[in-house]
Amino acid sequence: MSVYEIGLRLHGKSVLVVGGGSIAGRRVPRLLAAGARVLLVAPEATTTLSDYAAAGDIQWERREWRPGDGDDAWFVLAATDAPEVNAAVAAEAEAHRTWCVRADDAEASDAWTLAHAAFDGVSVAVSASGDPRRAAAVRDSIAAALRTGEIDAPRNRTTRPAGVALVGAGPGDADLITLRGLELLRQAEVVVSDRLAPQELLDMLGEDVEIVDAAKLPYGRHTTQEQINAVMVERALEGKFVVRLKGGDGFVFGRGAEELDACVEAGVPVEVVPGLSSSIAGPAAAGIPVTERGVVHDFTVATGHVPPGPQSKVNWAALGAGHGTIVLLMAVKNRAAIAEALIAGGRAPETAVRIVENATTKNQTVRQCALSELGTTEAHHPSVIVIGDVAGRAREL
């Protein structure tokens, strides 16, 4: 069946959705993203839809559909479990010359909702002669190719973002950067990158992109944070769009707050794109949940770059006295002193420990030991150290 594909600009326009089930739950977010004013008519609705109504994002009338509900609508979605109701909704819409999608019967529908994907300002909608699974498969292939750069989509009519984006690239595997982070990275004119940021992401950049190596090697040569801030601000004030790319999440022991402050103080527009923190994603990649029902009800993330003592702001005695999971970042050098402090605070020497190196990458390595053995167990940067009952219950993935 042939269709005429068209994009509807629904911003500020009324849309009627009849039925509050899972199909409506999938369609309404897209309608809201398009700026539509949604009227939901249904006696019951999914939790997602009821949350939208509670927040005032949609108007929900908890009743059955009645003739005349769509008099003011520009677009109608009939998505009830009753074919006769959907048919009546569609018939009234046709009488009013209003386009209507029948979710239950593509052949009887005057309009179809196409399989949709969007990335970096490109929106793709796929029709497959009424075969939604086939359309979704093609959509997913196109979306993946856009994200990887296999399909080139150069910008010719729009401008780049302004200022600086502070992007967390995730725990190690390049695939774990968020879609927003990847979208902004593809538009960057300058990238200030850490050693722990996935280097494969840099290979995606064009030759005209300036890459600044922040060179923040642990306990080795380093570029001061002030220099990093200065580079970001200077390039942004020159009119270039700058992405500050770093591993994990920049706001979890990543000095992201300092970089944010530098941009704000200089009057540079700045966007923060959170990343998957290695403190949670690293253990998960090794089959270790930092919390588990019936086992542990809390977890603490602490930095170990300063050993226990007067200079450390971590209350190691309190962590030792507790029962929750302890996740250590940047603790390889001081792991022996930390283990001693935790045992002195009350943690049992036999407490389970897992050391996850190069989490989520092909070089991931997991080592197990007791807390009393942590100081003598092999460990290398970058590592996430997990201490507690969950470390003894790790699954083999």
C-alpha positions in Angstrom: 0.0 0.0 0.0 1.4 3.4 -1.0 1.5 6.3 1.4 2.5 9.9 1.2 5.0 10.5 3.9 4.8 13.9 5.6 5.9 15.5 8.8 3.2 17.2 11.0 4.2 20.3 12.9 1.8 19.9 15.9 3.3 22.5 18.2 0.4 24.1 20.1 -2.2 22.1 18.3 -4.8 19.8 19.9 -4.5 16.1 19.5 -7.0 13.5 20.7 -5.8 10.2 22.1 -8.5 7.6 22.8 -7.4 4.7 24.9 -4.9 4.6 27.8 -3.0 1.4 27.1 0.6 0.6 26.1 0.2 1.9 22.6 -1.0 5.2 23.7 1.8 5.1 26.3 4.4 4.8 23.5 2.8 7.4 21.2 2.1 10.2 23.7 5.7 11.0 24.5 6.4 11.7 20.8 3.3 13.9 20.6 4.5 15.9 23.6 8.0 16.1 22.1 6.4 17.7 19.1 4.7 20.3 21.3 1.1 19.0 20.9 -1.7 19.7 23.4 -2.9 16.2 24.2 -6.4 15.2 25.4 -6.5 11.7 26.6 -9.9 10.0 26.8 -9.8 6.7 28.7 -11.3 5.2 31.8 -7.9 3.8 32.8 -4.4 4.6 31.8 -0.8 3.3 32.2 1.4 4.7 34.9 3.3 6.7 32.4 0.2 8.4 31.1 -1.2 9.0 34.6 2.1 10.6 35.6 1.9 12.9 32.5 -1.6 13.9 33.6 -0.5 14.5 37.2 2.3 16.7 36.0 -0.1 18.7 33.8 1.6 17.6 30.6 -1.7 16.2 29.2 -5.4 16.5 29.9 -7.0 13.2 31.0 -10.7 12.7 31.0 -11.4 9.4 32.8 -14.3 8.1 30.8 -15.3 6.3 27.6 -15.1 8.1 24.3 -18.1 10.1 23.2 -19.0 11.6 19.8 -17.7 15.1 19.6 -14.5 14.5 21.6 -12.4 15.2 18.5 -14.2 18.3 17.3 -11.2 20.5 18.0 -8.5 18.0 17.2 -6.0 18.4 14.4 -4.9 14.8 14.7 -6.5 11.7 16.4 -5.1 8.4 17.7 -7.6 5.6 18.2 -5.9 3.1 20.5 -8.5 1.3 22.6 -8.9 -2.5 22.9 -12.3 -2.3 21.3 -12.2 -2.4 17.4 -15.8 -1.0 17.2 -14.7 2.0 19.3 -11.7 2.6 17.2 -13.8 2.4 14.1 -16.3 4.9 15.4 -13.5 7.3 16.4 -11.9 7.0 12.9 -15.3 7.5 11.2 -16.0 10.7 13.1 -12.5 12.0 12.4 -12.9 11.3 8.6 -16.3 13.1 8.7 -14.4 16.1 10.1 -11.6 15.7 7.6 -9.1 15.0 10.5 -6.3 12.5 10.0 -6.7 9.5 12.4 -4.4 6.6 13.1 -6.1 3.4 14.1 -3.6 1.4 16.2 -5.5 -1.9 15.8 -6.0 -2.0 12.0 -3.5 -0.6 9.6 -5.6 -1.5 6.6 -8.6 0.5 7.9 -6.5 3.4 9.0 -6.2 6.6 7.0 -2.9 7.4 8.6 0.1 5.4 9.9 2.5 6.2 12.7 5.9 5.5 11.1 8.9 3.9 12.8 10.9 6.8 14.0 14.5 7.6 15.0 16.3 10.9 15.6 19.9 11.7 16.1 22.0 14.9 15.8 19.1 16.8 14.3 18.3 14.2 11.7 14.8 12.6 12.0 14.1 9.4 10.1 10.6 7.8 9.7 10.2 4.4 8.0 7.1 2.9 6.4 7.0 -0.7 5.3 3.6 -1.2 3.7 1.9 -1.8 7.1 4.6 -4.2 8.5 5.7 -2.5 11.7 8.4 -5.1 12.6 10.1 -4.6 9.2 9.8 -0.9 9.5 11.4 -1.0 13.0 14.2 -3.2 11.8 15.1 -0.7 8.9 14.7 2.2 11.3 17.1 0.6 13.8 19.7 0.0 11.1 19.6 3.6 9.9 19.8 4.9 13.4 22.8 2.8 14.2 24.5 3.9 11.0 23.9 7.6 11.9 25.4 7.1 15.3 28.5 5.4 14.1 29.0 7.8 11.2 28.5 5.1 8.6 25.9 7.4 7.1 27.3 10.9 6.7 24.9 13.7 7.5 26.8 16.9 7.1 25.2 20.1 8.3 24.7 22.7 5.6 22.0 25.1 6.9 22.2 25.1 10.7 24.9 26.4 13.0 26.8 24.5 15.6 26.1 24.7 19.3 27.8 27.5 21.1 30.2 27.4 24.0 31.3 24.3 25.9 29.8 20.8 26.5 31.1 18.9 29.4 30.5 15.3 28.3 31.0 12.2 30.4 32.0 9.4 28.0 31.3 6.5 30.3 33.4 3.8 32.0 35.5 2.6 29.0 33.7 1.1 26.1 33.0 3.7 23.4 29.5 2.3 22.9 28.5 3.4 26.4 28.6 7.2 25.7 25.1 8.7 25.8 23.4 9.6 22.5 23.4 13.2 23.5 27.1 13.0 24.2 27.8 11.4 20.9 25.6 14.0 19.1 27.6 16.9 20.6 30.9 15.2 20.0 30.2 14.9 16.3 29.6 18.7 16.1 32.7 19.7 18.1 35.4 21.9 16.6 37.7 21.4 19.6 37.8 18.3 21.8 39.7 18.5 25.1 40.1 14.8 26.0 41.4 12.8 28.9 43.4 9.6 28.7 40.6 7.7 30.3 38.0 8.8 27.7 37.4 6.1 25.1 40.0 6.8 22.4 37.8 5.1 19.7 35.5 8.1 19.9 38.3 10.4 18.8 38.8 8.3 15.7 35.3 9.3 14.6 36.2 13.0 14.4 37.1 14.8 11.2 40.6 15.9 10.5 39.6 19.5 10.9 38.8 19.0 14.6 41.4 20.2 17.1 42.1 17.5 19.7 43.7 18.8 22.9 45.2 16.0 25.1 44.6 16.9 28.7 47.2 14.3 29.6 46.0 13.7 33.1 47.9 10.5 33.7 47.6 9.2 37.3 50.7 10.1 39.3 52.6 11.0 36.2 52.9 14.0 33.9 49.8 16.2 34.1 48.2 19.3 32.7 46.9 21.4 35.6 43.2 21.9 35.9 43.7 25.7 35.4 45.3 25.0 32.0 42.4 22.8 31.0 39.9 25.4 32.0 41.8 28.1 30.2 41.9 26.1 26.9 38.2 25.4 27.0 37.3 29.0 27.7 39.8 30.5 25.2 38.6 28.3 22.3 35.0 29.0 23.2 35.5 32.7 23.3 37.1 32.4 19.8 33.7 31.2 18.6 34.5 27.5 18.5 32.3 24.8 19.9 34.3 22.9 22.5 33.6 19.4 23.9 35.4 18.5 27.2 35.4 14.7 27.0 36.3 12.6 30.0 35.8 9.1 31.2 33.0 8.1 33.5 30.9 11.0 34.7 32.7 14.3 35.1 30.8 15.2 38.3 32.0 12.0 40.1 35.6 12.8 41.2 36.1 14.3 37.7 36.5 18.0 38.6 33.5 18.8 36.4 32.3 21.4 38.9 35.5 23.3 38.4 35.1 23.3 34.7 31.5 24.3 35.0 32.5 27.2 37.2 35.2 28.4 34.8 32.7 28.5 31.9 30.0 30.3 33.9 32.5 32.9 35.3 33.8 33.6 31.8 30.2 34.0 30.4 30.6 30.9 28.1 27.4 28.9 27.4 27.8 25.5 28.9 25.9 22.2 28.7 26.5 19.3 31.1 26.0 15.8 29.6 26.2 13.2 32.4 28.0 9.9 31.7 27.8 6.4 33.2 30.1 6.6 36.3 32.6 3.8 36.5 31.7 3.6 40.2 28.5 1.8 39.3 29.0 0.7 35.7 32.3 -0.9 36.5 31.0 -3.3 39.1 27.9 -4.0 37.0 30.1 -5.0 34.1 31.7 -7.6 36.4 28.3 -8.9 37.5 28.4 -7.0 40.8 25.4 -4.9 41.9 26.4 -2.2 44.3 23.1 -2.9 46.1 21.1 -6.0 46.3 17.7 -6.7 47.9 18.1 -8.6 51.2 21.9 -8.2 51.1 22.9 -4.6 51.4 20.8 -1.4 51.5 23.4 1.3 50.9 26.7 2.0 49.1 29.4 4.7 49.4 31.7 5.9 46.6 35.0 7.2 47.9 38.2 8.4 46.3 41.4 6.8 47.5 43.9 9.2 45.9 44.6 10.5 49.4 45.5 7.9 52.0 43.7 7.7 55.3 45.0 10.4 57.6 44.7 14.1 58.3 44.6 15.1 54.7 41.8 12.8 53.7 38.2 14.1 53.9 36.8 10.5 54.0 35.6 9.2 57.3 37.3 5.8 57.0 36.3 4.8 60.5 32.6 5.3 59.8 32.9 3.3 56.6 34.6 0.5 58.5 31.9 0.5 61.1 29.1 0.3 58.5 27.6 -2.6 56.6 27.1 -1.1 53.1 29.1 -1.6 49.9 32.2 0.5 49.5 33.3 1.5 46.0 36.8 3.0 45.7 38.0 5.0 42.8 41.6 6.1 42.2 42.7 3.8 45.2 45.3 1.5 43.7 48.3 3.2 45.2 46.8 3.5 48.7 44.8 0.3 48.8 46.8 -1.2 51.6 46.4 1.8 53.9 42.7 1.9 53.1 42.2 -1.7 54.0 44.0 -1.2 57.3 41.8 1.7 58.1 38.6 -0.1 57.3 39.6 -3.1 59.4 40.5 -0.8 62.3 37.1 0.7 62.0 35.3 -2.6 62.3 35.2 -4.3 58.9 36.0 -8.0 59.1 39.3 -8.9 57.6 37.6 -11.6 55.5 35.2 -9.1 53.9 35.0 -9.9 50.2 36.7 -7.6 47.7 36.7 -7.5 43.9 39.1 -5.4 41.8 37.7 -4.5 38.4 40.4 -3.2 36.0 39.6 -1.6 32.6 35.9 -2.1 33.2 33.6 -2.6 30.2 36.6 -2.9 27.7 38.1 -6.0 26.0 40.9 -5.8 28.6 38.6 -6.0 31.6 40.1 -8.1 34.4 38.5 -9.0 37.7 40.5 -10.2 40.8 39.0 -11.4 44.0 40.5 -11.3 47.5 39.7 -10.7 51.2 40.0 -7.2 52.6 43.1 -8.2 54.6 44.7 -9.2 51.3 43.9 -6.1 49.4 47.3 -4.5 49.8 49.2 -7.4 48.4 46.7 -8.3 45.6 47.7 -7.2 42.1 45.9 -4.1 40.9 46.6 -1.6 38.1 45.1 1.7 36.9 42.3 2.2 36.1 40.5 0.1 38.7 37.3 0.1 40.6 37.6 -1.7 44.0 34.4 -3.1 45.4 34.3 -4.0 49.1 31.4 -5.8 50.8 29.0 -8.7 50.7 28.0 -8.0 47.1 31.6 -8.5 46.0 31.4 -12.1 47.3 28.2 -12.7 45.2 29.6 -11.6 41.8 28.2 -13.4 38.8 30.3 -14.8 36.0 29.2 -12.9 32.8 
